[in-house]
Amino acid sequence: RTLHSVDMSQARKTTVKSPAAALDAVVKLLNEVKQAAGRLINSQPEDVTPEVIDFYDKLELLKEAQHKLSQRDAKSVPPPKERTAADLDLVMRWLREEGCFISDKIHLTPGLPEGAGMIATADIKEDEPLVEVPEKLMITLDSVANSPIAGLLEDPRIHGTDSGPTILLAAYVSHERLSSFSYWTPYLNALPRKFDTPFYWTPEHYRLLKGSPASYEGLRNTTLAFMVYCHLYSLLHQKQLLSPLKFTWEVFIWAYSVVLSRQNHIPQVSKNEAVARFSSGREGLALIPLWDFFNHVHGKPSSSIITAPVKEEDEQKGKGKGKNKGKGKAKGKGKEKAKESEEKPPTIVCQSLAMRDFKAGEQVFMNYGNRTSAEFLLNAGFMPASNPNDYVRLKLVLRQDDPAYRTKCNGIGTDSVTFVLDEGKYPRMLLTFARMMAMDEADLQPYLGVMLGLFPGSEVVSEGNETMARNLITNKIRKLLSIYPASAPAPSPAVSPYMAACFQRLQSIEKAFLTKALERMTALTEGRMSVDDIFEAKEEPQTQTTPTPGERIQEEAEKAQTEQPQEEGKEGGAA
């Protein structure tokens, strides 16, 4: 790697005399990488800094040390071979045997540009049923609760984070991948062996993606994932649930990529107490085999998750047994049986219909939902060819050297707000927040205590304030545009041509949104456009003070994003 400053050839000459010493060396490297990751978690580097290079140098050493150590374990699970057509045929046969409905007009086929995908073997009509997946074939938190790693559900550090369900599913997939036998083996063997998620990126990826927020988001995701891995590594080793020789960083990022690219929202219907405690107030997450073998294209949402009641025949079956045995005890048993049936949680079934007509020989696609190209890239390692859901974010932050900084923070409950800029008009609150940023102490006095209750519907504060507010927005846009490279960076052998092309397309999309925003603000300054031409209609003054001003301003900023409904279920993932 051309960017690496450390002489890796010398660093790799470490001689380890015993397995115990080798494990100690790995633990030492884990701590060193963890420290390097900690220095990057909250940073937003505009370029590949020495700290970034140091993190990846140490990570490379750790991967090599773990690989050598895993080879010492006679029971170590060998790395999976490249998936074959036989793997895909096997998983389809297994799914049918386990109760999936799969249309005989589709066939899971390897060798497609996306990897593998569903090909129509006969003409398919729009809304024709394609697949149905029963709940028992979903990997959920109930799967975790019924496994040797169930104790992770009670871990306070995992429970306390929003990504807790994703972490648990990744830990479970890691465990099943390393098991000598797993119920899920046919499914796991049919998955890609490697992903293009940020966990697999190198400093060269960040060099090519310079300017895009996805660059530092990818870096942050990777450093956070490493912190999670360190916690799981320690926890699972202490509880003797996974061998430290087997549970490597490579195993974890594969499992984490599987989950991030394939997790689906489902209704939370579990009656397991540990799962119920962990999932309180959260929507359920699941991996749904078969569903995730369809590739994405934008179009009509055609997939859904339905909740079905317990079948009546099961209830009658319970009652009938009591009836046949006469009165008294037997009848009581029948009532208990019926009661148990009534109390059973409802069953979940995932359905997918054809989103449009497909001709024989065509690839059959599915719509994963309304996500930006950057979200697809970060979570699933791919970008759709076209995407009407793209936008950029513009974050305005109060200056800490502003004499009125504390007053403003107390007035709105936050020191920064992120706004969505898309093809339509921009949130009115963007201009409101910029006007407030430009206020001095004297300007603020009339709005103290009711700033966000009255200010969003107000007109210009003053000519000077309006000029400053517009300049704040314009200068922020110029700053963001200046970070992108003036010309396409030189290609790198460390980055696949596909990913390099994705990066260039993403940068072009983001720069186009920012350039349009700059043109609009310039036209506003020059009088060629009005405020109402650029920003959404102003709000009427509020007569009541909002409970949480900071939440209200952020809610308005995200309005354009939250108004677009997400297709229930799919979270992303190319097959």
N, C-alpha and C positions, 0 to 999 in steps of 0.2 A: 504494500500500500504506500503510495507516494507521499501521503500526508503524515505518516507515522514518524515521530521524532526519535522514538526509542529503538535501540539496536536489538530487534526481536531475536535475531539469530544467537546473540550472546545470552539473552534472557532465557532461552529455551534449553540451555545446556545444564540446567540444574539436575544433579544426580540424586535420586531418592533410594535409600538403602533398604527400606522395609515398608510394608503396607501401612503400618501405623504412622511412620514418618510421612508417607505420601498423603495420608488423610489429614495429618496436621498441616501439611503444606497447602492442601486444598482449602482448609478452614481459614488459614492465614490469608490466602488469596481472596476468599470470599469477603473477609473483613476489609481488605484493601479496595476491592471493587465497590463495596458498599459505601465506603467513605468517599470514593470518587463520584459515585452516583449522588450521594447527598449534597455534593457541591453544585450539582447541575439541576436538581429537581425544580427549583423555583426560578431558574434563570431562563432567559429568552435570547440566546446568542444569535446575533445576526449573521455570524459566519462560523466556520469551523475553528473553534478556539483551542488553545493548548489543553484546557480542561476536558474538552470533548475527546481529543486524541488520547489523553491520559486514561480516561474511562475505558475507551475501546481497546487500548493496548493491554490494560489489566484484564479486561473481559476475555480477550483472546488467549491470554496466558491461562486463565481459569478454565476455559473450554478445553484446552489441550491437556491440562493437568487432570481434569475430570475424565476425559476420554481414556487416558493412560490408566487411571485408577480403576475405571470400570472394567477394563480388560483383565485386571487381576482377579476379578470375581468369577469363579467357575460357573456360578448360577446366573450370571448376568444375561439379560435378555438381549440378543443381538439386534443391531439396528435394522429396522424394517427395509425390505427390498422395495424397489420401485413398484407401485401398484400396477397390476396387469388387468387385461380383459377378464381373466379368470376370477380375480378378486371382485370385480364389478358384477359378474354373473352370479357369484356366490352370495353376495349381499342381497341381490334382488330375490334369489331363491329363498334365502333365510327370511327376508321380510314377508314374503308371501306365506311361508310356513307359519310365521308367528302372528298372522292375522291381518296383514295389510291388504287393502284393496289396491291393485296396480292395474291400470288399463293395459290391455294387450296390444294397444296401439302405440306404446312408447317403449324405448329400449335404452338402457344406460350404456353409453358408448364412450370409449377413451379416444385420445388423439385429436380432440377438438382444440381450437385456439385457446379456449378457457381451461383446458385440461380434459375434464370429462363432462358429459351432459346428456340430456334426454333427447333422443332423435325419434321423430314420428315414423312409425312403420306403416301407417295408413293415414288417409286424410282424417283430420280431426276437426269437429265443428266447435265454434265458440260456445263456452259454458258446458262443454262435455266433461263429465267427471274423469279426472286423471288419477288421483291417488287419495286414499284415506289412511291415516296413521292412528292407531289406537293409543291410548294413554300408556299402556304397559310397555310400549316401545319408545317412550321418551325418557331421556336422561334428565332427571329433575333433582331437587334437593331431597326428595324421598329416596332417590337412589343413594345419595350420600348418607342419609340417615340409616339405611339398611346395609351399610358397608363397614369395613374395619376402621375407616377414617371418620365415623360418625361424630367423634368427639370434637371435630373442628367446628361443628355447629354451635358449640358452647364457648368457643374462643372469643374473648371480648374484643381483641384487636380486629378480627375478621368481622364480627357482628357490628362493630362500630363504624364501618365504612359503607358507603353507598354501593361499592362494587363487590360487597361481600358475597352475594349469590354467584357472581361470575368467578370469583376466586375459588369458591367451593367446587363449582363444576370443573374448573381447570385442575384442581387437586384430585378430584375423582377420576377424571380422564387420565391424568398422569398415573394414578394408582392402577387403573385397569390396563393401561398400556404396558405397565411393568409386571403385571400378574402373569403367572405361567398359564393360567386359564381364566378367561373372562367371557361372560355371556355376550358381551359387546364386541368380541374379536372380529366377527365378519364385517361389522360396521367400521370399526377402527382401521381395519386393513384396506378398506375401500376409500379412505380419506387421502388427500394429498400428503406426500411425505415432507413437504416443505412449503412455506408460505412466503409472500412478499410483504408481510406486515412489518412495522418498524422494528420489531424485535430481531429481525434478520438484517437490518440495515447496517451500514458501515459509515465512517466519516465521509466517504465519497458520495454516498446518497445525500447527505446533508449539503455537501458542496453543490451538487446539481440542483437541489431544491431550494437554494438560497432565496430569501425574500418571502417565501410562502409561510404563513402561520403554521401550516402542516409540518414544517421542518422542526420548529421547536416543540410543537405538540407531540410529534413522533418521538423526539428525544426525551421529553418528559414522561411519555407513556412507558418508554423502555426503562428509564431509571426507577420509576414507581414500580414497574413489574419486577425489577431486580430486588427491590426492598421486600416485596411480597414473597418472592422466591426465598430470600434469606430467612424470613419468618417461618415459612412452611418447611424449609430444609431443617431448621433447628427443631421445630415442633414435631415433625414426623419422625425424625431421628430419635429424639428423646422418648417418644412413645413407642419406638421400635415398629413403626407402621410401614416405613419405606427405608430401604438401605441407602445410606449416603453415597454408596458406590454406584447405585443405579439412578437415583433421583438427581440427574444433572440439570444444568441450566438449559441444555439443548432439549431435554425431555420436556421440561416445564414450558418453554416458549412454544414448542409444538402444540402442547395441550392448550395453552392459553390462546394461541392463534385459532385452534379448532373452535374453542368456545366463543371468542369474540366475533369470529366470522360467521357463526352459525346459531348463536343463541336466539331464542324466540320468546316473546312475551306470551304467557298463558295465564288463565284464571288460577288463582291460588285456592285449591280445594283440598289440600292435604289435611289429614286429621292427626298426623304425627305431632306429638307435643313439642318436640325439639324444633321441628320444621316450622310449626305454628309460631313459636316464640321468636325464632330467627326472622321469619317472614312477616311479622306484624307490621301492617301498613305498607307492605311491598307487594308489587305484582310478581307473579311467578315467572321463572325463567326455565327454559328447557332446550335441550338439543333434540331435534326431531329427525331421525334417520329417514331417508327417502326424500323428504321435503327439500333437504339441502343439496340434493343432486341436480336440481333445476338451476340453471344460470339466470342472471338478471337481465332484463331489458325494461325500459320505461314503458308503461302502458296501463291497461285496465287492471285494477286490483282484482284478483281472482282466487285468493286464498283466504281461509277463515278458520278460526278455532271455535268449535261449538261445544257446549256443555250439555250432555244428555243425562236424563234421570236414570235411576236404576231400572232395568227392564222389569215390566209388570210380571212377566212369566216367572222371574226369580222369586218375586214376592209370593205369587200364587203357589209356587213350588213349596215354599216354607209353610204356607197355611195348609196346603193339601196333606202334608205329612202328618200334621197334628190331627186333622180330620179323620184320616184313615185309621188312626189308632184309637178312635173312640173319644170319650170324654175324660175330664179330669186332667191328669198329668200330661198326657199326650197333647191335649188341646192347648194346655199352657205352653208347651214347647213350641207349638205351631205359632202362637202369638209372639213368643220371644223371637222366633225365626223371622216373622214378618217385621217385627220392630227393628231387628238388626238390619234387615234389608232396607227399611225406610231410612235408617240412620247412616247408611253407607254414603260416602261423598259421591257427588255426581261424576260421571265419566266424561273425559275430554277426548274429542276426536278432531284431528286436523284434516281439513279437506282442501283440495286444490282442483279448480276447474280450468279449462282452457281459456286463456285470456283473450284469444282471437281464433280464427280459423288457421289451421296449420296443414300444409301439404305433406304428403309422404316424402320422407327424406330431409325435411326441414328440422332444425333444432327447435324444441319446444321450450319456451322461456316462461319465467315467472317475474312479476314485479315485486321487488324486495321492500318497496315503500319509499316515502319521500325523504331522501337523504342527499346531502351535497356530495360532490365528487370527492372532496377532501375527507368526508366521513367514510365513504366507501374505501378510499385508499388507506386510511389509518386503521380501520377495523377489519377489513377483509383483504387488503393488498391488491386491489384492482380498481380501475376506473371505468365507468360505462362510457360508451362511445358518444352518447349525448345525454344531457341531464337538464331538464327545465327547473330543477329545484336548487340550482346553485345560487350562491350569494357570497358576499364578504362581510366580515364584521369590522366595525370601527369602534375602538375603545377609547373613551375620553377619561382622563384621570386628573383629579384635582392636584395642583402643585402644592407640595408640602411647604414651600417657602412663601406661599401666599399668606399675608397677614390675616386674612379672613378664613384660612383653611379650617380651623377648628369649628368656627361658626357654621360654615357650609356643611361640614361633615355631620354636625349635630342636627342641622336642619333637614338633611335628606337621608341620613342613616347609612351613608356609604361614601367612599371617596372616588368611586369609578363606576361607569356604566358602559356596557357593550351594546352597540346598536347594529341592526341588520340592514345592509344596503343591497337591494336587489334591483330588478328591472323597473319596479313600480316607484311610487313616491316614497320618500324616506319618512321615518317616524318623526312626528312633530316634536317629540320629546328630545330629539337630538339637538335641535335649535334651542329649545328651552334650557337644556343642560349647559350648552355652550354659553348662553346668555348669563346663566347663573355663575359659571366659571369666570366670566369676565367682570362680574360685579365687584365693587369695592365695599368696604364696611358701610359707607353712607347709602349706597344703592340697596344693600341688604335689609336695612332697618324696616321698611314697610312690609317685608315679607317674612319676618321672623315668626316662627310658630305656625304659619299657614302657607309657607313658601310653595309647597307642592299642591296645596289645596286651591290656591288662586292663580299661581303663576302660569301654569300650562295654558290658560285661556287668555292671558294678558297679551298686550301688544308690545311693541318695542319699548325697552326701558329708557334708552336714550340713544342719540345718534352715535356717540362714542362707544357705548356698550355694544350696539349692534355691529359696528365695524369690527370690534375686537372678537365678538362671538363668531362672526363669519370667518375671520382670519384664523381663529383656532381650528375650525373644522377644515379649512383649506390647507393649512400648514400640516395638519395631521395626515391628510390624504397624500400630500407631497412627500412627507417623510416615509410613509409606507411604500410609495412607488419607488423611492430612491434606493430602497434596500434590494430590489430585484436586480439581477445582472443586466447590463446594457445589451449583451449579446449572449447567445446560447453557450454555456460552458463546454469545454472540451469533454468528449466522452471518456468514460472510465471502464476498464475491464472488470471492476468490482461491481458494476451496476449493469443489469441486463438491459438490452435495447428496449424491451417492453416497458420496464420501469422508468428508464430515461425519457421515453416518449410520454408516459403518464405525467412525469414531473413537468415537462415542458408544456403540456396541455393545461395542467392545473395552474401553472404560473400565468399562462396566457388568459385563462378565464378570470383569474383574480385581478390581473392588471387591467383587463377590459372593464370590469366593474369599477375599479378605482379611477381609471381614466375618465369614465363617464361621470362619476361623482365630481371629479375635479372640473370637468367642463361645465357641469351644472352650477357649481359654486362660482366659477369665473363668470358665467353668464349672469348670475345673480348680482355679482359685484358691479358688472358693467351695465346693469339695467336691462339686459335682454330677456331675463326671466324674472318672475316674481317669487316671493316666498311660497305662495299657494301653488305655483307651478311645480315646485320641487318637493315640498313637504305636505304631509297629509293635512286634512282640514283640522283647524284648531278646535280644541275642546271648549265646551262651555265652562265658565267658572263654577267651581264646586262650592256648595254651601256648608259642607261638613268637612272637618279635618280627617284625612285618611288615617287609619290605625297605624300603618307602617309606611311612611313616605318612601323609604329606600326600596321597599318591595314594589310599590306602585310605579316608580319610575323605571325599574328594571322590567316590570310586567309590560309596560307600554313599549319599551325598547324591543322586546322579544315578540311583540304582537304579530308581526308579519310571519314569524316562524311558527308560532303555536297555533295559528288559525288554520294551517294546512294539516288535515288529518293524516295520521300514519296508518298504513295498512296494518291491521291487527296481526301480530304473529312475527313476521319475518324481520330479523335484525341484520341480515347481510350474510354474504359468504359465497364466493364463487366455488362451484363444484370442482 
